[in-house]
Amino acid sequence: MSAEKQPSDIEKFDAWMDEIASALAWHGGDAEATIRTLLADCKPLREQLALAQIAMSVGFTRGWSPCRERHDEVTS
């Protein structure tokens, strides 16, 4: 059995840059329009997260609860 190869930091960065380039290309290189679209895409997700946070009991999630902040922002 062969172990799956983990992507290197360079490969992860390249994939991240490809996503950025694709988003910018979709908007013809307009960074402001790209940011506006991404923020608009996040709005319903944040609303769903808020509803889930209200509806979920602590016992159901074993003490974990969703939060609006990114994980790396919460832990640092």
C-alpha positions, -999 to +999 in steps of 0.1 A: +000+000+000+013+034-009+008+064+013-009+094-003+016+122-011+009+153+009+011+185-011+041+207-004+038+243+007+048+254-028+020+233-043-005+246-018+006+282-026+003+275-064-032+261-059-042+292-038-028+315-065-047+296-092-080+302-072-072+339-069-063+342-106-095+324-116-117+347-094-100+378-108-103+365-144-140+359-139-143+397-132-120+408-159-092+416-135-114+440-114-102+433-078-130+454-062-157+434-081-140+402-071-140+412-034-176+423-036-187+390-051-168+370-025-183+390+003-218+386-011-211+348-014-201+347+023-233+365+035-257+336+032-231+312+047-227+335+078-265+336+081-267+298+080-240+296+106-258+320+129-290+298+126-270+267+133-254+283+163-288+291+177-303+257+169-275+234+181-274+223+217-241+220+236-248+183+242-253+176+205-219+191+197-200+179+228-191+214+239-182+227+204-201+256+190-197+273+156-183+308+155-180+336+129-143+341+132-118+320+113-101+292+133-067+308+130-081+341+143-097+324+173-067+304+184-042+332+182 
